[in-house]
């Protein structure tokens, strides 16, 4: 299959022992999530409100946080759904 030029191969950090043979085998394939599936995003309202409230109360112009959720393949196998249901403001340090 065609792999767009903007996609780059991924690599894992060096380690002392490997769980698999690192020598490439076979043809190059695209690993982008939208290449084979139709993505859908579902966001729980409570999570969005918590993130919004945290952003308004934060004195800094930009801050970091985590949105956590679940990735599931649809029953028909044609799409994936990312359901974001948790907000974690993270730590300052």
C-alpha positions in Angstrom: 0.0 0.0 0.0 1.0 3.6 -0.5 2.7 5.3 2.4 2.6 9.2 2.3 5.9 11.0 2.4 5.0 12.9 5.6 4.9 9.7 7.6 8.1 8.7 9.2 9.1 5.2 10.6 8.9 4.9 14.3 11.7 3.4 16.4 12.1 2.2 20.0 14.7 3.5 22.5 17.9 1.4 22.9 17.8 -1.2 25.6 20.1 -3.9 26.9 18.0 -6.8 25.9 15.4 -7.1 23.1 12.2 -9.0 23.1 12.2 -9.4 19.3 14.6 -9.6 16.4 15.2 -6.0 15.3 16.0 -6.9 11.7 13.2 -5.5 9.4 11.2 -8.2 7.5 8.6 -7.7 4.8 7.2 -4.7 3.0 6.7 -1.2 4.6 3.1 -0.6 5.7 1.4 2.5 7.0 0.6 2.5 10.7 -1.6 5.6 10.9 -4.9 5.0 12.7 -7.0 6.7 10.0 -5.4 4.7 7.2 -7.6 1.6 7.8 -10.4 2.9 10.1 -12.9 5.7 10.4 -12.2 7.5 13.7 -14.8 8.9 16.1 -14.2 11.0 19.2 -16.5 10.9 22.2 -15.9 13.3 25.1 -17.8 13.1 28.4 -19.2 16.5 29.3 -18.1 16.3 32.9 -14.5 15.8 31.7 -14.6 18.8 29.4 -16.1 21.0 32.2 -13.3 20.0 34.6 -10.6 20.8 32.0 -12.3 24.1 31.2 -12.6 25.1 34.9 -8.9 24.1 35.5 -7.8 26.2 32.5 -9.7 29.3 33.8 -8.3 29.0 37.3 -4.7 28.5 36.1 -2.7 31.7 36.2 -0.3 30.6 33.5 -1.1 31.3 29.8 -0.3 27.7 28.9 -0.3 24.5 31.0 -0.1 20.8 30.6 -2.6 18.2 31.6 -3.8 14.7 30.6 -7.1 13.5 29.0 -7.5 9.8 29.5 -9.8 7.5 27.8 -10.5 4.2 25.9 -9.9 3.2 22.3 -12.3 0.6 20.9 -13.0 -0.9 17.5 -16.6 -0.6 16.4 -18.8 -3.7 16.2 -18.8 -3.6 12.4 -15.0 -3.4 12.3 -15.0 -0.4 10.1 -14.3 2.3 12.6 -12.7 3.1 16.0 -14.0 5.2 18.8 -11.9 7.2 21.2 -13.9 7.9 24.4 -12.3 10.5 26.6 -13.7 10.2 30.1 -11.1 11.4 32.6 -9.2 14.6 33.2 -5.9 14.7 35.1 -4.3 18.1 35.7 -0.9 16.6 36.3 1.8 18.0 38.6 3.7 21.2 38.3 7.0 19.5 39.1 
